[in-house]
Amino acid sequence: MQGFNSFTRFASRTLVAALALLLPVAAARAGGGAFLPRLVVSSTIPANGDLNPYGVAFVPLGFPAGGALLPGDVLVSNFNNSSNQQGTGTTIVKLTPNGTVAPSVPAGQSGNATTFFQSDLNGLSTALGVLQRGFVLVGNVPTTDGTINTISNGSLQVVDRHGNLLDVLNDAAFLDSPWDLTINDNGATAQVFVSNVLSGTVSRIDIAVGSSNITVLDKVQIAVGYTHHPNAAALVLGPTGLAYDRQADVLYVASTADNAVFAVSHAGKATSPVVKGTVVFADPHLRGPLALVFAPNGDLLTANGDAVNGDPTHPSEIVEFTKGGTFIREFNVDAGQGGAFGVATTLIPVNGFNFAAVDDNANDISVYFLPLDLLGLQ
């Protein structure tokens, strides 16, 4: 998710409500009388059989041509290998929503999802983002056998638009276990906010973005103290989703084990860490929040992983709430628990699609068109 510049709230403000109520109307207006909404569901299993899709990111408008990616493409990182061992997946797959989708295949079998990048490092995490000048960033938290007993420090990989690895950023103090990230992208420079699941910390990596690589300018730890511990089902719990409000200079942090969303003020300028920040959302609707993004209407969306406060009658939900902490709505992505993880949005729907969510129970991704005109945003 790219850094978000806050927008004025509008009366028609509920993103997830649009899925149920507004999509058919928008499709009818934009699709020559069509009743059905625009929705693509695609497998995320590539040829090597990797499972458990985690991170999701849209390729932004203005992304350079001449590579394997186009603006509007959706990238997905896989955390598990074909044997479903956690922390052993190595692939980023891509989907062009208005193109050919990948047919579903049984979990553990080789699939048809297009592989954009295959890493030599295990456990590609939710830390997936795209720089508008042509680079993809992906974190990893590796194991050798899928258990917490063999988990080790991870890194942040820099991949070019052709799917070639350019650099691996390692730092035991600032990038020990990149679990999720968000980017404040300014073109020639960017700030990459990274959550570290093994240490319960959040770092800011300031970079210069050139034509052929990136250069690290500074690394700052901006938040510490988030609860983190092993978990039998999820491998490890700790700070996960990050969403940055550029105008207010506030970073929102979804802390899974704390079952709360925090706000870290002055995140883009901080030179020393705060302890967690201020709680903005600690609601009964939270069940171990994972990915966190801004919706185009200014609300926040988080994916419940169900590892905390689980409820079988409310499985695999994406929860919408305001920056002030008011619950808006929840949206189910799978009938079983533990399916919701990565979520992405984009304000400018290049291919007509602007919301994506993975289901790591089904090993697929759903990409939606949400009608910004009916939300009052166009």
C-alpha positions in Angstrom: 0.0 0.0 0.0 1.5 3.3 -1.0 1.5 6.2 1.5 -1.9 7.7 1.8 -2.8 11.4 1.8 -5.9 11.9 3.8 -9.1 12.8 2.0 -12.1 14.8 3.2 -14.8 12.4 4.5 -17.9 12.2 2.4 -21.4 11.3 3.4 -21.2 8.2 1.2 -18.2 6.9 3.1 -18.4 3.1 3.6 -16.0 1.2 1.3 -17.0 -2.3 2.3 -20.7 -1.4 2.1 -20.1 -0.7 -1.5 -19.3 -4.3 -2.1 -22.8 -5.4 -1.2 -24.9 -2.3 -2.1 -23.2 -0.1 -4.7 -21.3 -2.4 -7.1 -24.3 -3.6 -9.1 -25.4 0.0 -9.6 -22.0 1.2 -10.7 -21.6 -1.7 -13.0 -25.0 -0.9 -14.6 -23.9 2.7 -15.1 -20.4 2.0 -16.4 -21.0 -1.3 -18.1 -23.8 -0.6 -20.5 -26.6 -1.9 -18.3 -24.8 -4.8 -16.8 -26.1 -6.1 -13.5 -23.1 -8.1 -12.3 -20.3 -6.3 -10.5 -16.7 -6.4 -11.8 -14.9 -9.0 -9.7 -12.0 -11.3 -10.6 -11.0 -14.3 -8.5 -7.7 -15.9 -9.3 -5.5 -18.6 -8.0 -2.3 -17.5 -6.3 -0.5 -20.9 -6.7 2.4 -20.7 -9.1 4.2 -23.5 -10.9 6.3 -24.4 -7.9 3.2 -24.9 -5.8 3.8 -22.2 -3.2 0.8 -21.7 -0.9 -0.5 -19.2 1.7 -0.7 -15.8 0.0 0.3 -13.0 2.4 1.2 -9.7 0.9 -0.8 -7.8 -1.7 0.1 -4.7 -3.7 -1.1 -2.8 -6.7 1.4 -1.6 -9.3 0.8 2.2 -9.3 0.0 4.7 -12.1 3.3 6.0 -13.7 5.2 2.7 -13.1 7.9 2.5 -15.9 7.1 0.6 -19.0 9.3 -2.0 -20.5 9.2 -4.6 -17.8 7.1 -7.5 -16.6 4.6 -5.3 -14.8 2.0 -2.8 -15.8 0.1 -0.2 -13.8 -3.0 -1.8 -12.3 -1.3 -5.3 -12.0 -1.7 -6.9 -8.6 1.2 -8.7 -6.9 0.9 -11.4 -4.2 3.7 -12.8 -2.1 3.6 -16.5 -0.9 4.7 -17.5 2.6 4.5 -21.3 2.4 6.0 -23.9 0.0 4.0 -26.6 -1.8 4.1 -28.8 1.4 2.5 -25.9 3.3 5.5 -25.4 5.6 5.3 -21.9 7.0 8.1 -19.5 6.2 9.3 -21.5 3.2 7.5 -19.8 0.3 9.7 -18.0 -2.3 7.4 -16.5 -5.0 5.7 -13.3 -5.9 2.9 -13.9 -8.4 1.2 -11.3 -10.6 -2.3 -10.8 -11.9 -3.6 -8.4 -14.5 -7.3 -8.2 -13.4 -8.7 -7.5 -16.8 -6.6 -10.3 -18.4 -6.6 -14.1 -18.1 -7.0 -15.3 -14.5 -5.2 -18.4 -13.1 -7.4 -21.4 -12.7 -7.7 -22.8 -9.2 -5.8 -26.0 -8.5 -5.8 -28.2 -5.4 -3.6 -26.9 -2.6 -0.1 -28.4 -2.8 -0.2 -29.0 -6.6 1.6 -26.9 -9.2 -0.5 -24.0 -10.4 -0.9 -21.5 -13.2 -0.4 -18.2 -11.4 2.2 -16.1 -13.2 5.5 -16.0 -11.3 7.0 -12.5 -11.3 9.9 -13.2 -8.9 11.3 -16.3 -7.3 13.6 -15.6 -4.3 16.5 -17.6 -3.0 15.3 -16.6 0.5 12.4 -18.4 2.3 9.2 -17.0 3.7 8.1 -14.0 1.7 5.9 -12.1 4.0 3.1 -9.4 4.0 5.9 -6.8 3.6 5.2 -6.2 -0.1 5.2 -2.8 -1.8 5.8 -1.1 -5.1 7.8 2.0 -5.7 6.4 4.2 -8.5 9.9 4.5 -10.2 10.0 0.8 -11.0 11.0 -1.3 -8.0 9.3 -3.9 -5.8 10.2 -4.4 -2.2 9.5 -7.7 -0.4 10.3 -8.9 3.1 10.9 -12.4 4.3 10.7 -14.2 7.7 12.3 -17.6 7.0 12.1 -21.1 8.6 13.7 -24.3 7.4 11.0 -26.7 8.4 7.9 -24.6 8.9 8.2 -24.3 12.7 9.1 -21.6 15.1 12.1 -23.7 16.2 13.9 -22.9 13.0 12.7 -19.3 12.4 15.6 -16.8 11.9 16.2 -13.2 11.0 14.8 -12.0 7.7 15.6 -9.2 5.3 14.1 -6.7 2.8 14.7 -7.5 -0.9 14.8 -5.0 -3.8 13.5 -6.3 -7.1 13.5 -4.5 -10.5 10.5 -4.3 -12.8 11.8 -7.3 -14.8 11.7 -9.6 -11.7 15.5 -9.5 -11.0 16.9 -9.3 -7.5 19.0 -6.1 -7.2 19.8 -5.9 -3.5 19.1 -7.5 -0.1 18.9 -5.2 2.9 19.9 -6.9 6.1 20.0 -5.2 9.5 19.6 -7.0 12.8 18.5 -3.8 14.6 16.1 -2.4 12.0 15.1 -5.2 9.7 15.2 -8.4 11.8 11.9 -9.8 10.6 10.0 -7.6 8.0 6.4 -8.7 8.5 4.6 -5.9 6.7 5.4 -2.5 5.2 3.9 0.7 3.8 5.6 3.3 1.6 5.5 7.1 1.6 6.5 7.4 -2.0 7.9 10.8 -3.2 9.4 9.6 -6.4 13.1 10.3 -6.1 12.9 9.6 -2.3 10.7 7.4 -0.2 10.1 6.4 3.4 9.5 2.7 3.9 7.9 1.8 7.2 8.5 -1.8 8.3 7.0 -3.9 11.1 9.3 -6.5 12.7 7.4 -9.4 14.1 10.2 -11.1 16.0 11.2 -8.0 18.0 7.8 -6.2 18.2 9.2 -3.0 16.6 8.6 -0.7 13.7 11.4 0.9 11.7 11.5 3.7 9.1 13.9 3.2 6.2 14.6 6.5 4.3 15.8 5.8 0.8 16.9 7.6 -2.4 15.4 6.0 -5.6 17.5 6.1 -8.6 17.0 4.7 -12.1 18.7 1.3 -11.4 18.6 0.8 -7.7 17.8 2.4 -4.3 20.2 3.8 -1.7 19.5 3.7 2.0 19.9 7.2 3.5 18.8 6.5 7.1 17.3 3.9 9.4 15.3 4.9 12.5 13.3 2.8 15.0 10.1 4.7 15.6 8.0 2.3 17.7 8.7 -0.5 20.1 7.0 -2.6 22.8 4.3 -4.4 20.7 3.4 -7.9 22.0 5.1 -10.7 20.1 5.2 -14.4 20.7 5.1 -17.8 18.9 1.7 -19.1 17.8 0.9 -22.7 16.8 -1.4 -21.8 14.0 0.2 -18.5 12.7 3.8 -19.3 13.5 4.4 -16.0 15.2 2.3 -13.0 16.3 3.4 -9.4 16.5 3.0 -6.0 14.8 1.8 -6.5 11.3 -0.1 -4.0 9.1 1.0 -0.4 8.6 -0.9 2.5 7.0 0.6 6.0 6.7 -1.4 9.2 6.7 1.0 11.6 4.9 -0.9 14.8 5.7 -1.1 14.2 9.4 2.3 12.4 9.6 0.7 9.5 11.5 1.5 5.8 11.1 -1.2 3.4 12.0 0.0 0.0 13.3 -2.1 -3.2 13.5 -0.7 -5.2 16.4 -1.9 -8.7 16.1 -1.1 -10.0 19.5 -2.3 -6.8 21.2 -5.5 -7.1 19.2 -5.5 -3.4 18.7 -4.6 -0.7 16.2 -2.2 2.1 17.3 -1.3 5.5 16.0 2.3 6.7 16.0 2.5 10.5 15.6 5.3 12.3 13.7 6.3 9.0 12.1 8.0 10.6 9.1 10.2 12.8 11.3 10.8 10.8 14.4 14.4 10.2 15.5 13.6 8.0 18.5 10.9 5.4 19.3 7.7 5.6 21.2 6.2 2.6 23.1 3.4 1.4 20.8 1.8 4.8 20.3 -1.8 5.7 21.1 -4.6 3.1 20.8 -7.1 4.2 18.2 -9.1 1.0 17.7 -9.5 -1.9 20.2 -12.9 -3.2 19.4 -14.6 -6.5 19.9 -14.7 -6.9 16.1 -11.0 -7.3 16.1 -9.7 -10.9 16.0 -6.0 -10.5 15.6 -5.6 -7.7 13.0 -3.1 -8.4 10.3 -2.8 -6.3 7.1 -3.9 -2.6 7.4 -4.6 -0.2 4.6 -6.5 3.1 3.9 -9.7 2.9 1.9 -10.1 5.7 -0.7 -12.8 7.3 1.5 -10.3 7.8 4.4 -11.3 4.9 6.6 -9.0 2.1 7.6 -9.4 -1.6 6.6 -7.8 -4.4 8.5 -7.9 -8.2 8.0 -8.7 -10.4 11.0 -6.4 -13.4 11.2 -8.6 -15.0 13.9 -5.6 -16.0 16.0 -6.8 -13.7 18.9 -10.4 -13.4 20.1 -11.5 -16.0 17.4 -15.2 -16.5 16.8 -16.3 -19.3 14.3 -19.4 -17.3 13.6 -17.3 -14.3 12.4 -14.4 -15.9 10.4 -11.9 -14.3 8.1 -13.2 -10.8 8.2 -12.0 -7.5 6.9 -13.0 -4.7 9.3 -13.6 -1.1 8.3 -13.3 1.7 10.9 -12.6 5.4 11.0 -9.3 7.0 12.0 -11.2 8.1 15.1 -11.9 4.5 16.1 -15.5 4.1 15.1 -16.4 0.7 13.8 -18.2 0.8 10.4 -18.6 -2.6 8.9 -17.1 -6.1 8.6 -16.8 -8.1 5.4 -16.2 -11.9 5.2 -13.8 -13.5 2.8 -13.9 -17.1 3.7 -16.3 -19.5 5.6 -13.4 -20.8 7.7 -11.2 -19.0 10.1 -7.7 -17.8 9.2 -8.4 -16.9 5.6 -8.0 -13.1 5.6 -4.5 -11.7 5.4 -3.3 -9.3 2.7 -5.4 -6.4 1.6 -4.6 -3.6 -0.9 -6.4 -0.6 -2.3 -5.5 2.0 -4.9 -7.2 5.4 -5.4 -6.8 5.5 -9.2 -8.2 2.2 -10.6 -6.0 2.0 -13.7 -7.6 -1.2 -15.0 -10.9 -0.4 -13.3 -10.1 -2.4 -10.2 -9.1 -0.8 -6.9 -9.6 -3.3 -4.0 -7.9 -6.6 -3.5 -7.9 -9.2 -0.7 -6.3 -12.7 -0.5 -7.9 -15.8 1.0 -5.0 -18.0 2.2 -7.4 -20.8 3.0 -8.4 -21.1 -0.7 -5.0 -19.8 -2.0 -6.7 -17.2 -4.2 -7.1 -13.5 -4.5 -10.3 -11.5 -5.2 -9.9 -8.1 -7.0 -12.9 -5.8 -7.0 -14.0 -2.6 -8.7 -15.5 -0.2 -6.1 -17.4 2.7 -7.6 -15.6 5.9 -6.4 -18.2 8.1 -8.1 -20.9 6.7 -5.9 -18.7 7.1 -2.9 -18.4 10.8 -3.7 -14.7 10.6 -4.6 -15.0 11.4 -8.3 
